[in-house]
Amino acid sequence: MTAVRPSPRFNIIRKSTKARLLKRTCRKVSTHSLNGVVSIDVSEQSNKESVDAGFCGEPFADNGELLSSLSSLLFNMKLFGLYFHREDPHQQRTDDPEWNPATTLTRSSSSWLRIYATVILILVWSNAVRLLSLFDKSDHFGAVLLMKMMVILWFSLTAIMYTAYYFASHTGKLFKVLQTLPLSPDRVRYVRRLSVTLTASMWISAVIHLSVLAYIHFTTTGEYDFTVAPLVTYIYVPEDRITIARLCGYVTYIFIFPGMLLCHAMNLVIVYVVCREYKKLKKDFRRAVGESGQFTGDLPSFRRRHQTLSRAVGKMDGFLMFSNVGGFVCHIAIIIILIYCIVFYRESTATPVSALAHIFWLSANIKGLFFSASACIMVNHTVCKRCAVLHCLRKSNRV
């Protein structure tokens, strides 16, 4: 059987293809080309820094201005174990702490804050697990059982929020968003005022709520003693020591209630900042397009600005989705339970103290639902604007 020989035309095509491949693989890189690459990288970096320093004729604040403007809110969050800054382990290996005492002091304080936040998170979850013992064999479907379900939902929500902000601090996402997101100087001043106002209002609300809880907790005749479980429910407490047991149960409210309100405040601040920056970006982009429909601005600067905000939203979504979704679901469930008790179990509000308890918990959860729903609506509105701006940027890039 004779072999089929390739045609001369095929041999010529194969040799020319082989020569081109050899030429590509054996091409030398000159020092001129390397210098060209370095110069391009440096120019791009300088352009990027110039865009970060100013955008659309308005200068940005330096990195860290947003973080310093939230100092009052972050300080209160540190008190309740909701915020700490975890140092980068790679940076710790490259830096020598002996030559920088300030860095050593900062890292030691951040380590203590992380340990403190870890202990607080363990206690919060232990408290949520402890409340599972408030159910006993004598329970039947009624107002008391529904109130027990409401208490478990409330403390489970606090554990979810503490976990979300521990995760945000441990991964560094919260610090990166607050450290790297550039804002205009007037916006930084407004965020500082907003932070102080929210912190003061949350503390006032916490003091009022804790005062009402103290009145409800210590003036009842045993209606809500199941909150000190497993005491009373599984462990007998003498009548002369029931006040001490109630005091131990009330301590959990003192620590957890303000922390939950501070989580809501930080959610609102972060979402508000990003939404305002997206709104400003969209406004500047429309101004650059003009009435004639012709784009006259610097498209790479708009694209970099949009990518900066998109990365911030991606980091935020890692921890805000737990607190916002958990708050939205748990608050709605608690409101439904309370309304059901008030409508179908009139004996649950027969005494003034029990009526005050239901009204208090209903108002507190409506307020929490307002905070969670506001953050969710603002995030959804931001995503819609983000898609619109991204579509305009892609359309302008094609043009």
N, C-alpha and C positions, 0 to 999 in steps of 0.2 A: 504494500500500500504506500503510495508516494505522498510525501509531506507537501502541504500547500505553502508555497513561498510567498512572503508578503510582497506587495507591489512596490516598485521604486518610489511612488508617491507617498506611500505609507512610511517608508524608511526616512524620507526627507522630513515629514511632519514630526516623526518621533525624535529625530536628531535636533530639530529646532526647539521642540518643547523641552528636551533635556538640557539644552544649552541655556534656555531662559531660566529654568529652575536652578541650575548651577550659579548663574549670575546673581539670582536673588539671594541664595544662601551664602554666597561668598562675598557679598557686598561689604565693604569696610565702613566703619564708622569713624569719621574724622573728628578731630578736636573742635573744628568749627561747628559741626552739627551738635556736639555736646554742649558747647557754649550757647548755641542757639536754643537748645531745650531749656537750659538753666535760665536764660534770659526770658523765655516765654513764661516759665513757671513763676519767676519773680515778678514779672509784670502783671500776670494774672492775680498773684497774691496781693500785690499792691492795689490793683483795681478792686479786688474784693474788700480790702481794708478801707478803701475810700468809699465804697458803697455802704459798708457797715458804719463808717463815720458819719455819712450823710446820705439822705435819700429824699429825692424830689425837693431839694432845696432846704430841707429841715434836718438839722444835725441830731444824731441819736445820742442818748446818754451813754456813759461808759459802762462796760460790763460790771455787774455787781450792784448797779444803782437800784434795780428792782428788788434785789435781795435785801439791801439795806433799808429800803422804804417799808418793807414788811417786818422790820425788826420787832415791833411791839407784838404783832400777832404770833411770830415765830417764837418769841420768848415765852409767851403763855403756853404755846404748844409744847415747848420743851419741859415745862413744869409738869405736864400730864403725860409725858413720854410719847408724844406724837411726832416729834421731829428730832433728828440728829443728822450730822454730816459724817458719812463714812469715808475715810481717806482712801485714796487709790493705793492698793498694795504695791503696784509697780513703782509708783512715785516714792513710796517709803524705802524701797530698796536702793533707788538711785540717789536720794538725798541723804546727807549726813546730818543727823540731828544735833551733833555736838557743836556744829558751827552755826546753828540757828536755834537759839533757845526759844524764840517766839513760836516757831513751828512745832517744837517739841511740846510746849504748853498747850497749843491748839489741838494737837493730836491726842494728848492725854485727856483733855476735856471732852473731845468727841468720843473717845473710847468709853469714858464714864457715862456719857449720855446714851451711847448705844447699849451698854449694860443695863442702865436704868430703864430704857425703853423696852428692852427684852423682858425684864422682870415685870414691868407693868402689863405687857401684853399677855404674859403667862397668867397673871392674876386676873385679868379681865376674862380670859377664856375659862379659867377655873371657876370664876363666879357664874359664867353662863352655863357651864356643865353642872355646877352645884344646884342651880334652880330646876334641873330635871327631877330632883328629889321632892319637889313640892306636890307632885301627884301621889296620891295614896289610894288604897282600895275602897275607901268610902266615897270617892268622887263619883258624881253622876252628872249628866248633862244639865247644866243650869248656869246661873250667873257667876257662881264662884269658879266653876271650871273654865268658863270663858275668860274671866279675869286672870286666871293662872296662865292661860294660853297667851294673853296679851303681855303679861310680864316676861314670859320666855321670849316672845318676839322682840320686845324692847331691848332686853339685854343681849340677845343675839345680834341685833342691829349694831349696838355699840361695839361688840366684839369684831364685827365685820369692818366697821369704820377704823378702829384701831389697827386692824390687820392691814387695811389698805394703805394707811399712812406709814406704818412700819415698813411695808414693802417699798413704798415710794422713797423712804429715807435710806433703806438698806441697799437698794439698787442705784441710788443716786439720781433717780429721775426727777424728783422734786427739786433737788439742788441744781441740776443742769438746766431745768426750765427757768428757774428764778435767776440763775447766774448768766445764762447766755442769751436770753431773750432781750433784744434792744428795744428801748422805748424812747419816745421824745421826752425832753426835760419836763414839759408841762404835764405830760401823762404820768411821769414818775411822782410828781408832787401830788397829783390827784389820787394816785394809788396809795400814797402815804396817808393822806387824810381819810381815804376809805378804810384803810386797815385800822387806823386808830378808832374810827367811828364804829366799825363792826366789832372790834374787840371790846370796847366799852359797852355797847348794846348787848353783846352776848353775856358779859359778866352781870349786867343789871338783870337780864332775863334769867340767868342761872340763880342769882340770889333770890329773886321772887319765887321761882319754881321750887327751890330748896326749902324756902320758908313755908310754902303751902304743903310740901311733902312732909315736913316736920310736924305740922299741925295734924295732918291726916294720919301720920304714922304713930304718933304718941297719944292721940286723944280717942282712938277707936277702942272698942271693947273686944278686940280680937278678930275683927273682920279680915284684916290684911296681915295677920301674923304668919301666913304661909310664905311671905317673902323672906323670912329668916330660915327657910328650909336648909338642911334637914332637921333643924330644931323645930319643935312644935309638931311637925308632920310625922317624923320618925323617932325623934329624941324628945322625951318628956322634959319640959321646963317648968320648974315650980313657979307659982304665982308671984312670989316675991322677987324673982330674978327675970321675969319676962321683960322688964324695962331694959335690962342690960342686953338681952337678946335683940330687942328692937333697935337699940343703939348700934349694935354690930351690923345689923342689916341696913341701917340708915347711912353708915359710913360708905357703903358702895355707891349710893346715890351722890354723895358729896364729891367723890372722885370722878365718877363716870359721866355724870350729867354735864358739867362744864366742858369736858373733853369732847363730847358729842357735838355740842354747839360750836366749839372751835373748829371742828372738822367741817361743819356746814359753812362756816365763815371763810375758811381757806378755799373750799370748793368754789364759792361765789367769786372770790377775788381772782383766782387763776382763770376761771372761765370768762370773767368779764374782761380781763386784760387781753386775752387772745382774741375774743370777739371784737373788741375795739380796734385791735391792730389789723384784723382782716377787713373790717369796715373801712379803715383808713387806706389800706392797700387798694381796695376796690375803688374808692373815691379818687385816689391819685391816678389809677389806671384809666378811669373814665376821663379824667382831665387830660391825660396824655393822648388819648384817642381823639378828643375834640369833636366838634359838631359835624365836621366834614367826613368823619370816619377814617381819617388817615392817622396812623400812629406816629407820633413825633418824639417819644421818649426813648430811654435807654432800656431796651428789652432785657439784656442780661441782668441788669440791676433789679428789675421787677421779678425776674425768674429766681434770682438768689434770695430776694426778700420773701417770696412765696415759699421757697424750700425751707427757709429758716422757720417760718411759722408752721409749716407742715410737720417738720421734725418735732417742734414743741408740742403740737397736738398729738403726735404719735406717742411721745413720752407721757403726756397727760392721760391718754386713754388707758395706759397700763395700770393706773391705780384709781382714776376717777370713775371708771366703769363699775368697780365693785361698790364704792360708797354711794354713788348716785342710784344705781339700779337697786342695791340693797335697801337704801333709804326709801325709794319710791315704792317698792313692793311691801316692805314691812310696815311703813306708815299707813298705806291703804288698807292692809289687812287689819291693823289695830283699830283704825277708824270704823271699819265695817263691824268688828266685834263690839266696840263700844256702842254704836248706834243700835245694834241688835239687842244688846242688854237693856238699853234705855227704853226701847219700844216694847219688847216682849216680856221683860222681867221688871215690872214696876217695883217689886220689893227691893231691887238692887239700889234704888235711889230713894228708899223710904226715909232714911235718916238724913239730916243736913250734912253730916260728914261724908257719907257715901255719895250723896248727890254732888258735893264739892269734888270728891275724888274723880268721879266720872267726867265732870266738866273740865277739871284740870287736865286729865289725860287726853281728853278729846281736843282741847285747845293746843296742848303741846304737840300732838301728832299732826294737827292741821298746819301748825307753823313749820314743823319738820318736813311735811309734804310740800309745802310752798318752797322751801329752800331746795329740796331735791328736784322738784319739777322745774323750778327756774333754771337750775344748772343744766338739766337735760334739754330743755327747750333752747337755751342759748347755745349748747353744743350742737344740737341738730341744725339750728339756724346757721352756725358757723360752717358746718360741713356743706350745707347748700351753697353758701357764698364761696367756699373754697372750690367747689366743683365749677361754679360759674367763672371765677377768676382763672382757674386752670384751663377751661375751655377757651377763654379769650386769649390767654397766652399762647396756647397751641395754634389757635387760628392766626394770630399775628405772626407766629414763627413760620407758618406755611406761606403767608403772604410775603 
